[in-house]
Amino acid sequence: MATQETTSAPATEQPPSGGGFSRRTLFQGAGAGLAVGAAGGVLARGATVPEQHAAPSLGAARIEFQGPHQAGIVQPPQARVQLAAFDLAPNAGRAGLQALLKLWSQTAARLAVGEPAGTHENQIALDAGPSSLTVTVGFGATLFDKVGLADRRPAQLNPLPAFPLDAIDRSRSDGDLWVQIGADDALVAFHALRVLQQQAAPAAAVRWQMAGFARSPGATAKPMTGRNLMGQVDGTNNPKPTDPDFAAKIFATGPDWMAGGSYVVLRRIRMLLDDWENLSTDRQERFIGRRKSDGAPLSGGTETTPVDLTKQNPDGTLAIPADAHIRVAAPTANGGAAMLRRGFSYADGVLPDGSPDAGLLFLAFQADPARGFVPVQQKLARGDGLSRFLRHEASGLYAVPRGVQGGEGYLGQALLEG
């Protein structure tokens, strides 16, 4: 899955802002409220119970739009995601793109704090809070020619190479503009997507659209790493913002308009779940290299124990098989290549043969895809046993400019006005 033994983004916490609540505060508050309410129900028959105040709602949690980096990169994956790509109209030009990015930036800032969108507000999420909404925007390689900025297209946007076993449908790949909308409420995410779609016309039209999901906040009794549709614990060894080399691996330093930005690779990866689910748990674990029950590596320990690629079983075989996903994807086997993933599952019904059209929306942020995604995926495509259960069916690569702060008023301003 080109995971480089990585998975979903680190569980960083966003501090409360402007009266909002962090996701951790909301989980703790909700748990306390449920416990108090249960006790009140038992005692009410024989005692007077003080009035209880409702716990803060999950919808009140918010993530700042402004900052050095766009929101939706280092934050943990929300429960829902809407992804879309747009193609610029032939007559839009640089002026049309500039007007659109100004409007999108204003709208994203309003929605992030739970305010109405302004133009094209459709009231779909009228009674909901922001629900940790983030809007992230990227530029595809084809955009630069269309707005007369071919000389400012970064080399990092050179097309991804073809990988063995790829089955890419170009009609739902690429695109001039890319948008990632995350939220912990499905209506909030869809509302934002519809608003941005309507605001884009007539300057840009939707090229493709995808929707995904992750574990809902509070679904487990304590914070835990999520699982993908294969049942795999999926989120163990992602780079963390506290790592000393995190910024160098994830955020770009140039060209000038991209300093502080990142590059995101999108892959829609269908999982052959019928075949996978026919395997025994033991065989599944050997394809991954981790126990399915708790995510611990087959070399021993717990989920967070470093993988020991040299350990052998009593019979002399490798504890982590030679074609296990975590061995082939390990940074030590790929020159230290690193990516920050925000993965989401998807389920889009069934295919004509009755098999599920379901899998992973793979999103990986990095400073340079040529040093991150590309070498890892090349190795996975050649030697990862898990690849026989996966089909890469859509692909995209986008430059994600830095966030809005200081003197910049909209996303991409440094490119369009620099």
C-alpha positions in Angstrom: 0.0 0.0 0.0 3.1 2.2 -0.2 2.9 2.6 3.5 6.6 2.4 4.3 5.3 0.7 7.4 3.5 3.9 7.9 -0.2 4.5 8.3 -2.6 7.2 9.4 -1.4 10.5 10.7 -0.1 11.0 14.3 -2.6 11.6 17.0 -1.6 15.1 17.7 -4.0 17.3 19.7 -5.3 20.7 18.7 -5.6 23.1 21.5 -8.9 24.9 22.3 -9.2 28.1 20.3 -11.7 30.9 20.6 -14.0 29.0 22.9 -13.8 25.7 21.0 -12.7 22.4 22.4 -9.9 20.0 21.6 -11.0 16.5 20.5 -9.4 15.0 23.6 -11.3 17.4 25.9 -14.5 16.5 24.2 -13.9 12.7 24.6 -13.1 13.1 28.3 -16.1 15.4 28.8 -18.5 13.1 27.0 -17.3 10.1 29.0 -17.7 12.0 32.3 -21.2 13.2 31.3 -22.3 9.6 30.5 -21.0 8.3 33.8 -22.8 11.0 35.8 -26.0 10.6 33.8 -26.0 6.8 34.5 -25.5 7.4 38.2 -28.3 10.0 38.3 -30.7 7.5 36.8 -30.1 5.0 39.6 -30.2 7.5 42.4 -33.2 9.5 41.2 -35.7 7.1 42.9 -34.5 7.8 46.4 -32.5 11.0 46.4 -32.4 14.4 44.8 -29.7 14.7 42.2 -28.1 18.1 41.4 -28.8 19.4 37.9 -26.2 18.1 35.5 -24.7 20.2 32.7 -24.5 18.6 29.3 -21.0 17.7 28.1 -19.6 19.8 25.3 -20.6 18.4 21.9 -18.3 16.8 19.5 -19.4 19.4 16.9 -17.9 22.2 19.0 -14.3 21.0 18.3 -12.5 23.2 15.8 -9.2 23.4 14.1 -7.7 26.8 13.1 -7.7 27.5 9.4 -4.8 30.0 9.6 -1.2 28.9 10.3 2.2 28.3 8.7 0.9 25.0 7.2 -2.5 24.2 5.9 -4.9 22.4 8.3 -5.5 18.8 7.4 -1.9 17.7 7.2 -0.6 17.1 10.8 -4.0 16.7 12.4 -5.3 13.1 13.1 -7.7 11.9 10.5 -11.3 12.9 11.2 -14.2 10.4 11.0 -15.2 11.5 7.5 -13.4 12.8 4.4 -14.5 14.2 1.1 -11.9 14.4 -1.7 -12.4 16.1 -5.0 -10.4 17.3 -8.0 -11.3 20.2 -10.3 -10.3 21.2 -13.8 -10.0 24.9 -14.6 -12.2 26.2 -17.3 -10.4 27.1 -20.5 -11.2 30.8 -20.2 -10.6 31.1 -16.4 -6.9 32.1 -16.5 -4.9 33.4 -13.7 -7.5 36.0 -12.7 -10.2 33.3 -12.4 -8.0 31.1 -10.3 -7.1 33.9 -8.1 -10.7 34.9 -7.5 -11.6 31.3 -6.7 -8.8 30.7 -4.2 -9.7 34.0 -2.5 -13.3 32.8 -2.1 -12.3 29.3 -1.1 -9.9 30.6 1.6 -12.6 32.9 3.0 -15.1 30.1 3.1 -12.8 27.6 4.7 -11.9 30.1 7.4 -15.7 30.7 8.1 -16.6 27.0 8.1 -13.7 26.1 10.4 -15.3 28.2 13.2 -18.8 27.1 12.5 -20.0 30.2 10.7 -22.3 30.0 7.6 -20.4 29.8 4.3 -21.7 33.1 3.0 -22.1 32.6 -0.7 -23.8 29.4 -1.7 -24.7 28.5 1.9 -27.1 25.6 1.5 -27.9 25.0 5.2 -27.1 21.3 5.1 -25.2 21.5 8.3 -27.1 24.5 9.8 -27.5 23.0 13.3 -24.0 21.5 13.6 -20.7 22.9 14.8 -17.5 22.8 12.8 -16.8 19.2 14.0 -13.0 19.6 13.5 -13.5 20.7 9.9 -10.4 21.2 7.8 -10.1 22.2 4.1 -6.8 21.5 2.4 -6.1 22.7 -1.2 -3.4 21.5 -3.7 -2.3 22.3 -7.2 -1.9 19.6 -9.9 0.9 19.8 -12.5 -1.5 20.7 -15.3 -2.6 23.9 -13.6 0.5 25.8 -14.2 0.3 25.8 -18.0 -3.3 26.9 -17.9 -2.5 30.0 -15.9 0.7 31.0 -17.6 3.0 29.9 -14.8 4.7 26.9 -16.3 8.1 28.3 -15.3 7.0 28.2 -11.6 5.9 24.6 -11.6 8.2 22.7 -9.1 10.2 19.7 -10.2 8.6 17.7 -7.4 5.4 17.7 -9.5 7.0 15.6 -12.3 4.6 12.8 -13.1 4.8 9.7 -10.9 6.3 6.7 -12.8 4.2 3.7 -13.8 4.4 1.0 -11.1 4.0 -2.8 -11.8 0.4 -4.0 -11.3 -1.1 -0.4 -11.5 -4.6 -0.3 -13.0 -5.0 3.5 -13.0 -8.3 5.0 -14.3 -7.2 8.5 -15.4 -10.8 9.8 -15.4 -10.7 9.7 -11.6 -7.0 10.7 -11.2 -5.0 13.9 -11.4 -6.8 17.3 -11.9 -5.8 21.0 -11.8 -7.0 21.6 -8.2 -7.3 19.1 -5.4 -9.4 19.5 -2.2 -9.4 17.4 1.0 -12.3 18.1 3.4 -12.2 16.4 6.7 -14.7 16.5 9.6 -16.0 14.4 12.4 -19.6 14.7 11.1 -20.6 13.4 7.6 -23.1 16.3 7.0 -20.5 18.9 7.9 -18.0 17.4 5.4 -20.6 17.1 2.6 -21.9 20.6 3.3 -18.4 22.1 2.8 -17.9 20.1 -0.4 -21.1 21.3 -1.9 -20.4 24.9 -1.1 -16.9 24.7 -2.6 -18.3 23.0 -5.7 -20.9 25.7 -6.3 -18.4 28.5 -5.6 -16.0 27.0 -8.2 -18.5 27.5 -11.1 -17.9 28.6 -13.7 -14.1 28.9 -13.2 -13.7 25.2 -12.5 -15.6 21.9 -12.7 -15.4 18.7 -10.7 -13.2 16.1 -12.4 -13.7 13.4 -9.7 -15.0 12.9 -6.2 -14.4 10.3 -3.5 -15.6 9.8 0.1 -14.0 8.0 2.9 -14.2 7.3 6.6 -12.1 6.5 9.7 -12.9 5.4 13.2 -15.2 7.8 14.9 -13.9 9.7 17.9 -15.0 8.0 21.1 -15.7 4.7 19.4 -13.2 2.9 21.7 -13.0 3.1 25.5 -9.5 4.6 25.2 -7.6 6.1 22.3 -6.3 3.3 20.0 -4.7 3.0 16.7 -7.4 2.6 14.0 -7.8 -0.4 11.7 -8.3 -0.6 7.9 -10.8 -2.8 6.1 -8.4 -5.8 6.2 -8.6 -5.6 10.0 -5.0 -4.5 10.2 -4.0 -2.1 13.0 -3.1 0.8 10.7 -1.3 3.8 12.2 1.7 2.6 14.2 4.9 4.1 12.8 3.9 7.4 11.2 6.4 10.2 11.6 5.6 12.5 14.5 5.8 16.3 14.6 8.1 15.9 17.6 10.7 14.0 15.6 13.8 16.1 15.0 13.7 15.6 11.3 9.9 15.8 10.8 9.8 19.2 9.1 12.6 18.3 6.7 10.8 15.1 5.6 7.3 16.5 5.3 7.5 20.2 4.5 9.1 21.8 1.4 11.8 24.5 1.6 11.4 25.7 -2.0 10.7 27.0 -4.5 9.9 30.2 -2.7 6.1 30.1 -3.0 6.1 26.5 -1.7 8.3 27.0 1.4 6.3 25.6 4.3 4.1 23.6 1.9 4.0 19.9 1.2 3.4 17.5 -1.6 0.6 14.9 -1.3 0.2 11.6 -3.2 -3.2 10.2 -3.5 -3.9 6.5 -4.4 -7.3 4.9 -4.4 -6.3 1.3 -3.5 -9.0 -1.4 -3.8 -8.6 -4.3 -1.4 -9.4 -7.8 -2.7 -11.3 -8.5 0.5 -12.9 -11.8 -0.6 -9.5 -13.3 -1.2 -8.0 -11.8 1.9 -10.8 -12.9 4.2 -10.3 -16.5 2.9 -6.9 -16.6 4.5 -6.2 -17.8 8.0 -5.3 -15.2 10.6 -1.8 -16.7 10.7 -1.3 -16.2 7.0 -2.7 -12.7 7.1 -0.3 -11.8 9.9 2.7 -13.1 8.0 1.8 -11.0 4.9 1.7 -7.9 7.2 4.4 -8.8 9.7 2.3 -7.9 12.7 -0.2 -9.6 14.9 -3.8 -8.8 13.9 -5.0 -8.8 17.5 -2.9 -5.9 18.8 -0.6 -4.7 16.0 2.6 -6.0 17.7 5.4 -7.0 15.3 5.9 -10.8 14.8 9.4 -10.2 16.2 7.8 -9.7 19.6 6.7 -7.0 22.0 3.8 -4.6 21.8 2.4 -2.4 18.9 5.0 0.3 19.5 8.0 -2.1 20.0 10.6 -1.4 17.2 10.5 -4.1 14.6 13.5 -6.5 14.8 14.1 -7.5 11.1 17.0 -9.9 12.1 15.1 -12.0 14.6 14.6 -15.7 13.7 12.1 -18.3 14.7 13.3 -21.5 16.5 13.4 -23.3 13.1 15.7 -20.6 11.7 13.1 -18.8 9.5 12.7 -15.1 9.7 10.2 -13.9 12.3 9.3 -11.2 9.9 9.0 -13.0 6.5 11.0 -11.8 3.6 8.0 -10.5 1.7 6.1 -9.1 4.8 4.8 -5.6 4.2 6.6 -4.0 7.2 9.9 -5.5 6.1 9.7 -4.3 2.5 8.3 -0.9 3.5 10.7 -0.3 6.4 12.6 3.1 6.2 15.8 1.2 6.8 15.2 -0.7 3.6 14.3 2.4 1.6 17.1 4.9 2.4 15.2 6.5 5.3 12.3 7.5 3.0 9.4 8.9 5.1 5.8 10.0 4.4 3.1 11.4 6.7 -0.1 9.4 6.0 -3.7 10.4 6.6 -5.5 7.2 5.3 -9.2 6.7 5.1 -11.2 3.6 4.2 -13.9 3.7 1.5 -16.8 1.4 0.6 -18.6 2.1 -2.8 -20.9 -0.9 -3.1 -20.1 -3.9 -5.2 -18.5 -4.5 -8.6 -20.3 -6.4 -11.5 -18.7 -9.7 -10.3 -20.2 -9.2 -6.8 -16.9 -8.4 -5.1 -16.8 -5.3 -2.8 -15.5 -2.0 -4.2 -13.8 -1.1 -1.0 -10.3 -0.3 0.2 -8.1 2.6 1.2 -7.8 6.2 0.2 -4.1 6.5 0.6 -2.9 10.1 1.3 0.7 10.8 2.0 2.4 14.2 2.6 6.1 14.6 2.0 8.7 17.2 1.1 9.7 15.4 -2.1 7.8 12.5 -3.7 11.0 11.4 -5.5 12.6 10.7 -2.1 9.4 9.6 -0.3 6.6 7.8 -2.1 8.3 6.8 -5.3 11.2 4.6 -4.0 8.9 3.0 -1.4 6.2 2.1 -3.9 8.7 0.8 -6.4 10.0 -1.6 -3.8 6.5 -2.6 -2.6 5.4 -3.3 -6.1 8.3 -5.7 -6.6 8.5 -7.5 -3.3 5.5 -7.0 -1.0 3.4 -10.1 -0.6 0.5 -7.9 0.4 0.4 -6.5 -3.2 -1.4 -9.6 -4.5 -4.4 -8.4 -2.5 -4.4 -4.8 -3.7 -5.2 -2.9 -6.8 -4.1 0.7 -7.3 -6.9 2.2 -9.4 -6.6 6.0 -9.1 -3.6 8.3 -8.5 -2.8 11.9 -8.1 0.1 14.2 -7.1 -0.4 17.8 -5.9 1.6 20.7 -4.5 -0.1 21.8 -1.3 1.0 25.5 -0.7 1.7 26.8 2.8 -1.0 28.1 5.0 -2.5 31.6 5.3 -0.9 33.8 7.9 0.8 37.2 8.2 0.5 39.3 5.1 -1.0 36.6 2.9 -4.7 36.6 2.6 -5.5 33.5 0.6 -4.1 30.1 -0.3 -1.6 30.2 -3.2 -1.1 34.0 -3.1 2.7 33.7 -3.1 2.4 31.8 -6.4 -0.1 34.0 -8.2 1.2 37.3 -7.0 4.9 36.6 -6.5 
